């Protein structure tokens, strides 16, 4: 059964901060996140799924949260959306193996099951905020030159609740230190849709082409 929490329960959860290690490394983040009880999502998820990719990656992509397959595998972007992302990166001139992939939220939120598969449910704003210290820690370790935010949840984790994908996508934007204060801020942020939205689209070819075009903007910013 999926997690449920009312607003009065939120005070019981301190956010991820107490579990983030003082000495940051990708391995330390991966280990420490498994113990995180910063919000209610840890109760029903199989495990925390943190970012994966080169420690010195120049490009970081940020999605919403792990899905059903990612929750079971313990790795981000291993399902159909991840495969589409890899193909689109290649077409945009970016080697998929060079990219660090992560999510705004590290535990899978779902709202029941359909057969054997659990049904995705978007995380709430307070859950995204509670998980923010993990994303900040990953940014501090990797120090990406360019960040791509995939979808509204990732965009709001970086830019705040007023972010809208449609208004922002496909152009380089400046990092906002007031929202996420990092020692070495990325030179540019590019917003686009989440690859899972492309998979669900009734005009998939058109939306996929737009997705690749947005990633090409990120490739140009890397250059």
Wavefront OBJ file of the C-alpha trace (Angstrom):
o trace
v 0.000 0.000 0.000
v 1.245 3.518 -0.774
v 2.250 6.045 1.857
v -0.310 8.566 2.980
v 0.344 11.512 5.222
v -1.773 14.443 6.278
v -0.340 17.919 6.822
v -0.298 17.388 10.595
v 2.082 14.430 10.101
v 4.721 16.523 8.384
v 6.149 17.938 11.603
v 7.216 14.392 12.492
v 9.698 14.401 9.583
v 12.833 16.580 9.786
v 13.818 16.455 6.125
v 16.911 14.686 4.816
v 19.464 17.016 6.386
v 20.260 14.896 9.474
v 21.216 11.918 7.262
v 23.480 13.751 4.803
v 27.111 12.858 5.643
v 29.490 15.653 6.666
v 32.217 14.368 4.343
v 30.566 14.227 0.969
v 31.290 11.616 -1.683
v 29.022 9.684 -4.011
v 29.597 6.470 -2.076
v 28.865 8.176 1.243
v 25.665 9.697 -0.166
v 24.571 6.316 -1.527
v 25.159 4.571 1.799
v 23.680 7.255 4.040
v 20.550 7.732 1.946
v 19.458 4.162 2.687
v 18.857 5.153 6.307
v 17.012 8.376 5.490
v 13.676 8.944 7.207
v 13.401 12.599 6.267
v 9.870 12.200 4.897
v 7.202 9.516 4.852
v 8.183 7.990 1.496
v 10.859 5.774 3.041
v 8.138 3.667 4.662
v 6.925 1.909 1.506
v 9.787 2.247 -0.963
v 12.158 -0.682 -1.442
v 15.238 1.535 -1.101
v 16.564 5.020 -1.690
v 17.670 5.563 -5.288
v 20.357 8.223 -5.506
v 22.197 9.586 -8.521
v 24.523 7.588 -10.720
v 27.176 8.531 -13.243
v 30.700 9.919 -13.474
v 31.963 11.835 -10.470
v 33.258 14.540 -12.833
v 30.259 14.628 -15.183
v 29.844 17.979 -16.915
v 26.120 17.349 -17.428
v 23.625 16.385 -14.726
v 20.032 15.491 -15.556
v 17.450 15.731 -12.786
v 14.145 13.877 -12.998
v 11.218 13.614 -10.615
v 11.622 10.391 -8.620
v 12.540 6.734 -9.166
v 9.845 4.637 -10.787
v 8.786 1.065 -10.131
v 11.767 -0.497 -11.930
v 14.247 1.972 -10.437
v 12.935 1.334 -6.926
v 13.569 -2.384 -7.348
v 16.945 -2.028 -9.100
v 18.297 0.745 -6.882
v 19.474 2.749 -9.922
v 17.954 5.790 -11.661
v 16.592 5.770 -15.223
v 16.768 2.022 -15.878
v 13.190 1.679 -17.175
v 11.601 2.672 -20.507
v 11.993 6.409 -19.812
v 15.697 5.894 -19.189
v 16.107 4.058 -22.485
v 14.359 6.879 -24.329
v 16.591 9.393 -22.540
v 19.712 7.527 -23.678
v 18.539 7.523 -27.293
v 17.694 11.222 -27.184
v 21.043 12.120 -25.617
v 22.846 10.268 -28.402
v 20.838 12.098 -31.049
v 21.607 15.418 -29.358
v 25.337 14.678 -29.503
v 25.826 13.759 -25.841
v 27.355 10.425 -24.805
v 24.890 8.842 -22.337
v 27.767 7.352 -20.321
v 29.098 10.857 -19.638
v 25.923 12.029 -17.879
v 25.147 12.005 -14.159
v 21.471 11.092 -13.632
v 19.491 11.719 -10.506
v 16.040 12.673 -9.246
v 14.640 15.438 -7.071
v 13.151 12.772 -4.767
v 15.048 9.615 -3.854
v 12.177 7.312 -2.769
v 9.405 5.977 -5.012
v 5.886 7.272 -4.328
v 3.008 5.189 -5.626
v -0.765 5.021 -5.258
v -1.583 1.328 -5.391
v -0.917 -1.370 -7.955
v -2.080 -2.459 -11.402
v -1.334 -6.146 -11.645
v 2.218 -6.533 -10.362
v 3.242 -2.971 -11.210
v 2.904 -0.136 -8.712
v 1.246 3.002 -10.055
v 3.384 6.142 -9.993
v 2.171 9.122 -7.964
v 3.984 12.447 -8.128
v 5.637 13.546 -4.877
v 4.110 16.460 -3.022
v 5.880 19.792 -2.684
v 6.831 19.158 0.931
v 8.338 15.781 0.043
v 10.443 17.429 -2.677
v 11.594 20.042 -0.158
v 12.363 17.387 2.456
v 14.562 15.534 -0.049
v 16.358 18.702 -1.195
v 19.510 18.169 0.912
v 20.323 15.003 -1.083
v 20.130 16.853 -4.397
v 22.231 19.666 -2.989
v 24.839 17.140 -1.792
v 25.026 15.547 -5.257
v 25.472 18.950 -6.862
v 28.296 19.776 -4.458
v 30.127 16.543 -5.284
v 29.640 16.423 -9.057
v 29.834 20.178 -9.772
v 28.166 19.909 -13.197
v 28.759 22.602 -15.806
v 25.200 22.233 -17.148
v 22.019 20.880 -15.522
v 18.955 19.608 -17.407
v 15.706 19.504 -15.431
v 13.233 16.926 -16.715
v 9.676 18.021 -16.009
v 7.879 20.257 -13.544
v 8.880 18.558 -10.302
v 12.595 18.737 -11.102
v 12.239 22.320 -12.311
v 10.447 23.368 -9.139
v 13.120 21.671 -7.020
v 15.699 23.955 -8.665
v 13.737 27.151 -9.379
v 10.851 27.090 -6.907
v 7.079 26.531 -7.166
v 6.482 29.168 -9.859
v 8.476 27.164 -12.447
v 6.552 25.985 -15.526
v 8.123 23.729 -18.152
v 6.256 25.244 -21.090
v 7.465 28.746 -20.350
v 11.063 27.753 -19.642
v 11.985 24.865 -21.897
v 14.571 24.830 -24.617
v 16.737 27.808 -23.632
v 19.721 28.228 -21.319
v 18.812 29.755 -17.954
v 20.970 31.021 -15.125
v 21.334 29.084 -11.889
v 19.469 30.706 -8.987
v 21.729 30.594 -5.946
v 18.906 31.921 -3.767
v 17.018 28.664 -4.371
v 19.901 26.143 -4.231
v 23.124 27.607 -2.861
v 26.065 25.577 -4.157
v 29.774 26.361 -3.947
v 30.265 26.056 -7.724
v 26.957 26.834 -9.468
v 26.329 25.389 -12.940
v 26.906 27.755 -15.855
v 23.478 26.989 -17.322
v 20.236 25.121 -16.722
v 18.046 23.781 -19.533
v 14.466 22.689 -18.922
v 12.571 20.100 -20.912
v 9.803 17.564 -20.460
v 10.295 14.263 -18.682
v 10.943 11.327 -21.063
v 8.013 9.455 -19.505
v 5.734 12.226 -20.819
v 7.088 11.582 -24.310
v 6.307 7.881 -23.924
v 2.719 8.692 -22.937
v 2.205 11.251 -25.698
v -0.303 10.732 -28.525
v 2.037 12.750 -30.749
v 5.156 10.921 -29.702
v 7.282 11.620 -32.775
v 6.722 15.366 -32.529
v 7.316 15.472 -28.789
v 10.398 13.284 -29.061
v 11.873 15.648 -31.679
v 11.241 18.595 -29.348
v 12.873 16.667 -26.491
v 15.991 16.019 -28.583
v 16.067 19.692 -29.602
v 16.038 20.745 -25.935
v 18.897 18.376 -25.165
v 20.807 19.828 -28.117
v 20.565 23.213 -26.364
v 22.250 21.601 -23.354
v 24.917 20.111 -25.637
v 25.621 23.577 -27.030
v 25.894 24.992 -23.512
v 28.423 22.275 -22.667
v 30.527 23.317 -25.636
l 1 2 3 4 5 6 7 8 9 10 11 12 13 14 15 16 17 18 19 20 21 22 23 24 25 26 27 28 29 30 31 32 33 34 35 36 37 38 39 40 41 42 43 44 45 46 47 48 49 50 51 52 53 54 55 56 57 58 59 60 61 62 63 64 65 66 67 68 69 70 71 72 73 74 75 76 77 78 79 80 81 82 83 84 85 86 87 88 89 90 91 92 93 94 95 96 97 98 99 100 101 102 103 104 105 106 107 108 109 110 111 112 113 114 115 116 117 118 119 120 121 122 123 124 125 126 127 128 129 130 131 132 133 134 135 136 137 138 139 140 141 142 143 144 145 146 147 148 149 150 151 152 153 154 155 156 157 158 159 160 161 162 163 164 165 166 167 168 169 170 171 172 173 174 175 176 177 178 179 180 181 182 183 184 185 186 187 188 189 190 191 192 193 194 195 196 197 198 199 200 201 202 203 204 205 206 207 208 209 210 211 212 213 214 215 216 217 218 219 220 221 222 223
